[in-house]
């Protein structure tokens, strides 16, 4: 049997070489396109990094600094101070001194105590966002955050000293004594009034539901006691808005941590209709025609 000749003709060899060259050229063009795309993406991110971290465009460039803003308010009309901070000027200045001298709040090279307190009060009074405080006081977000918590820490210490009952609150003397003598025949042994109040709360999206109560938005239910001089003597905060007043009150009576000033002997607190009638806590009479809520008085309901 004759051997087969497997040699490739010169014409076919040229065709194969041309196909290999075209394939190699196509591969090179594809690699160049991919390389150019990678270069464009890398250049874009390098430019973003340069603008954000190396060549930052100044943001807080207003000529009216936080210090100037505070001075304008403290030296200006009384109404402006109240509108911004919900405090009169003398009430704004006096706590600043106490926070500095008694509770460790210190000014820094870049911020005065009045500025710190102003940022804190504006945030609490109006629920202002951090970026709004940054723009008004011309400070960085990190500085606003840090000094807000410095003031909060000092105010918390202040609160423990002022939100407390008189030492002799059960003896019928001291700051709890009714300032209007006409109430004495009826409330001679009454210490204070006890009730719950709702304060708007801002929470992360996933934690809002337990705090949504009858008002339809997230709130904290805060149990407070107020004496006859309209001064808070007890406050327990942090409860969900959906929590009932009687449940919170039961926890106050059961626990020792809140350090609640219990009534002694024949003394008592006034409580509203949401609480149980018990010794030391007088609730309104729950009759059919007794006026209790303000709408009842506006409608002129007839009492029994």
Buried (B, 14 or more C-beta within 10 A) or exposed (E): EEEEEEEEEEEEEEEEEEEEEEEEEEEEEEEEEEEEEEEEEEEEEEEEEEEEEEEEEEEEEEEEBBBEBBBEBBEEEEEEBBEBBBBEBEEBBEBBEBBBEEBEBEBEEEBBBBBBBBBBBBBBBBEBEEEBBBBBBBBEEEBBBBBBEBBEBBBEEBEEEEBBBBEEBBEEEBBBBBEEEEEEEEBEEBBBBBBBEBEEBEBEEEEBEEBBBEEEEBBBBBBBBBBBBEBBBBBBEEBBBBBEBEEBBEBBEEEEEBEBBEBEEEBBBBBBEEBEEEEBBBBBEEEEEBBBEEEBEEEEEEEE
